[in-house]
Amino acid sequence: MEQDPIWFVIAGLLFISMALAASAISRLPLTTAMLYLAVGVLLGPRVSGLLQLNIATHASVLERVTELALIVSLFTAGLKLRVPVIDRRWLNAVRLAVASMTITVALVATAIVTVLGWPWGAGIIVGAILAPTDPVLASDVQVEHPFDQNRLRFALTGEAALNDGTAFPFLLLGLGLLGVDDLGSGLWHWVAVDVLWATTAGLGVGGALGTAVGKLVLYMRRMHREAVGLDDFLALGLIALAYGIAVAWHASGFLAVFAAGLALRRVERVASVRTPQSPAVLTTTAGLSKEEVAVHPDKAPAYMAQAVLAFNEHLERIGEIAVVVVVGALLSPDLLTWRVLWLTPLLFVLIRPISVIVGLAGAGATRRELVLSGWFGVRGVGSIYYLAYAIVHGLPDQYRDHIVSLTLAVVAASVLVHGVSVTPVMARWGEKAEGAG
C-alpha cells in the first residue's frame, strides 16, 4: 500500500522544532500549545487542506485519541503530587474540582437556557463539556516537579486532575434529561451509580492497584534485584489496568488512573525515608549505575517513581501535539461570530472567577490566589473528549453543530489568552511567592 511521506516529514519537522525551541519558548509569552494550534490551522481545510476532519464523522476516533491523552496526563498529575492525602493543601484542590466545577456547570447551563432558549438537558451538557479545567494544556500553571511546594500550582494541578472525573456525571445527567441516557426513577440510578459508585469505586480501584503494583516492584527490586528496567512498561501497564478495570466496573476510569498515580507516588514517599530531597541526586550518585540505583534499598523507590514520571511526561507531550493540532484543523471563520463567541468571555471573565470565589469561600485563600485561580481555568483536551463522547453517545443533531462551535471557540481562545498570559503572570507570582517565603 502506497504511503504519503508528507506526514512523516511534517511530524519530523514538528518534533525537532519543538525540541530545539522549547527552552526559548519557555521565556516568551507563548506556549507550545499555541504553536500546535497554528500548525493545525495551516494543515486544515482553510489553508493547505492536508488535514480534512469533520468532528461529527470522526467523533469516535477523536474520543479515543483524547481519552488516551487524558489518562496519561491524569496519571502523570498523580505522580507529581507528592503530598499525603490528609495534607490541608488538598482542600483547595477538592473544593475547586467539586464545588467550583458544579457552580460552573450550573452557571453555563443557565446562560445557555437563557440566551439560546434550549432545554436544561442541553444546557447542562454544555456546562459539563466546558467546566473541567485541563491537565494536558495547563502544565505551565501546575506543579513543576514532585517537590514543588507552591500552593497555587498544587491547587490548580489537583483541580485539573480531579474534575475530569467529577464533571462526567453531569454530562450523563444532561444526556439523560434529553432522553439519551437512563437516569432511573427520581434520578436514583444517576445518584447511586453515576455519582456515588463511580467516584468511590474509581478512586478505590486506582488506589489499590497503584499501591499493590508499587510495593510489588519495590519488593522484587530490593529483595531479589528483579523487575529492573522497562519502567515505561510499568507505567503503561498500570494505566491500562486501572482504567480498564474501573470502566468495566462502571466506575470512573479518569479518577482511577489519577488515584493510581497518587498511590504509586505514596509508595515511593513512604518507602523513601532516607532518600535525598531532590530526584536529580538519584541519577548522579557517584559509583552507582542506573541498575544499581534501581535496586538500592534507599534509592529504589524514588528512582522508580521518577523513571515512570519522566516517561509519562513525554507521552503527555505527544498527546498534546496530536489533540491541539486536530483542534486547529477544525477551526473555521464561522467561529468568529457573536453567535459563538459570546460564551467565551462570559466563562473566562465572570463564571470562572465567581465559581472560584464561592468554591474557596472560607478556605483561607489569599486574594492573589483567588485572582490567579479564577483566571487560569484552562480549557482543552478534557472538553474535546466530553464533546466527542456526547456526540458518539447520542447528542441530538439539533444541538450538535452549535455545541461543537461553542466548544472549539472556548478551547481555542483558552489556548491563546491563557498561553499569552501564563509566562509573565506565573513568573511574577513566583517572584512574590519566593519573596514571601
Sequence and secondary structure as in RCSB ss.txt:
>XXXX:A:sequence
MEQDPIWFVIAGLLFISMALAASAISRLPLTTAMLYLAVGVLLGPRVSGLLQLNIATHASVLERVTELALIVSLF
TAGLKLRVPVIDRRWLNAVRLAVASMTITVALVATAIVTVLGWPWGAGIIVGAILAPTDPVLASDVQVEHPFDQN
RLRFALTGEAALNDGTAFPFLLLGLGLLGVDDLGSGLWHWVAVDVLWATTAGLGVGGALGTAVGKLVLYMRRMHR
EAVGLDDFLALGLIALAYGIAVAWHASGFLAVFAAGLALRRVERVASVRTPQSPAVLTTTAGLSKEEVAVHPDKA
PAYMAQAVLAFNEHLERIGEIAVVVVVGALLSPDLLTWRVLWLTPLLFVLIRPISVIVGLAGAGATRRELVLSGW
FGVRGVGSIYYLAYAIVHGLPDQYRDHIVSLTLAVVAASVLVHGVSVTPVMARWGEKAEGAG
>XXXX:A:secstr
    THHHHHHHHHHHHHHHHHHHHTTTT  HHHHHHHHHHHHSTTTT  S   TTTTHHHHHHHHHHHHHHHHH
HHHHH  S TTSTHHHHHHHIIIIIHHHHHHHHHHHHHHHH   HHHHHHHHHHHSS  TTTTGGGS SSTT   
HHHHHHHHHHHHHHHHSHHHHHHHHHHTTSS   GGGHHIIIIIIIIHHHHHHHHHHHHHHHHHHHHHHHHHHHS
 S S HHHHHHHHHHHHHHHHHHTTS HHHHHHHHHHHHHHHHHHH TT  S THHHHT TT  HHHHHH TTTH
HHHHHHHHHHHHHHHHHHHHHHHHHHHHHH  GGGSSHHHHTHHHIIIIIIHHHHHHHHTTTTT  HHHHHHHHH
     HHHHHHHHHHHHTT  HHHHHHHHHHHHHHHHHHHHHHHHHHHHHHHHHHHHHHHH 
